[in-house]
Amino acid sequence: YQRRVHGEGHPWSRPPAVEAEATHRALTIAHELNAPVYIVHCSCEESLDMIRKARAAGWRAYGEALAGHLTLDDSVYFKGSWKDAAAYVMSPPFRPPGNPEALWKGLQSGVLQTTATDNCTFCSEQKAMGKSDFTKIPNGTNGVEDRMTVLFDAGVTTGKISENEYVAMTSTNAAKIFNIYPRKGCLAVGSDADIVVIDPTVRRTISASTHFQKVDHNIWEGREVHGVTILTLSHGEVVWEAKVGNKVADWPQGTFTLTKGRGRHIPRPCFGPPFQGLKQRDAGNTKAPIARD
C-alpha cells in the first residue's frame, strides 16, 4: 500500500485474516507446550473462531474483547478529516460491520471471558506524526474512563447480557484468570472493597470537552449512554462521586478524593487457576520411547 493513504490504510494493512493466523499460531504453540493462553484484543469473527475451536477441542484458552471493538466498526476510518480518522488508529483496528455483534455473541456464549480497553491515548498533535505516512501514526485510543458505562449501556441496557454477566466480564473473570481472586473481583469479608456503583437510570453524553482524560478527542464522542458510574470505592473509601441532577450526570463536576501514594502492589502468584489440572493432563500424554535391542 502507498504510505500516502490516510487513516484507512491502517485497517487495510492489518486484515482480519492476519489476526486469525496469529491467534491460531499462539493457540497451537500454547497447546503443544501444555500451557494456558490468554488472547488479548480479539477484534474480529475470524480470530474469535480460532478461540472457539480451541476451547471446543478442550484447549486451555481464554479470550478478551475491547470496549471499542464491541461498539465501533471500521466506518470511523472512512469519514471526516484526516485528524478524525487518525484518532481511531489502534491495533487491532476497528473491523467491518458485523464484527462487534460477533464479539458480543462470543461473550454471551463464553468463548470470550473478559473485557478491557487497552487505553493508550495520543493527542492530535502526536497523531500528526503520521500525516504523510499512515504507518507513523501512533497506535492507541482512549477507553478506561468510559469503559464501564459504555459496556453497561451496550450490553446490559440492550439486554445482550445480564447484570451478573456484566460483573463477571468486567471484574470477576479477570481476577480469577490472573490469580488475584478473591482479593479482587469479589464482594466478601477479606476482599479489598473496591466497588463501582452504577445507576442504570442515569445518563450522560460522552465528549472530549467534558472527560477527564488529557486528550483532545474521544472515540465515543457524542454517544449518550445509560448506566453511569455514580460512586467508586477503593479499599472501602469513596474516591469518586458523580454529580447528578434529574437523572443526568454533570460529568466534569464529579468529585475525586484521591491521595497520592495510597496505591498498593497486588501480588499475583504464578500458576493460578488456569494451570490447574495441566500436570495431570501432561502426565496422561507422556510419550515413552520403545525399548529395542
Steps between C-alpha positions, in 0.01 A plus 500: 500500500612853439589658828344826383154359567335630812348326803322245280841350421520374857219239480599412141849408620370286788219283359301256714668202334836607643355526851341158462830346389688652793231384742512146363878495525497617865232247590685214331835577661339529845318170454816318393676638807206398723458860616193722532480799266314832530422666166476876540306743279296252298351736242345288225291191433795323336717504813195431716448181300857392578434536875163325467656200325783479754262502796271247333803273467569531872795734471560735796430825315351830612395806300446871553306765307552876522216743564588681178482189284165414658344834411674643191575381146746600228273771357685737735802491265307603190327820607595842629840663478845342521504601866166330563612170347840505671333525840373142453832345399576215739596134467317289420299757303125529514344238275225497234134505607384170645812439704382685813188282501715187460712602798189548715393148405846384603448649844145368526610146416805499727757481219628837627520555874616857559482858377762776504601820319877501435484871590788681328428859406680733261389857434439625146843663485663164574277314254613750235843334495343274239345775288702399192545133592218312672745244640642775722167584667540407870271208581257544786166638611323599820274263688562448870291796620192401302539120486263400781221729385535418130493126567201533733315707241585274206466173690260518794270781384443324167442160662803333340632399842366497855628714784671195652668417169615860476670475840669175397624639167630826645640376830463148639626300202814707463573475873475122482706461181777726630500343846394794716160356597341527757700804605366662182189421301295409805287661771586305814662533840873532441472634146627848416161676489563649156144579395347676200139615544310542172157660474323358192255791498766770473629612161776718363646599163863408443719780365862609491379837625386348831717195564794496742752331273777726373420450132314720251273234348282210609412196289143507638453874441132597525376159614226515762537214747274365772644341810744750649763440766370719780727377781836322518659358813861388529593294805166606647563874454296720265736628228247617238150642524305624200283807510152401383189710442173389337662163415776669299864491612688829484820307436770773534347608832557160657734482798824302533635448853828324442820514703836465328683188610196306625536233233633159596676229306279197449704178488396262226652157567595286202310189394149605598167336408566478122786259576295266715488148359763558234761280674253215515410553137867505403566180695226325306659606173858409589681325217748223576753362252472140392769273641675322218800270486 
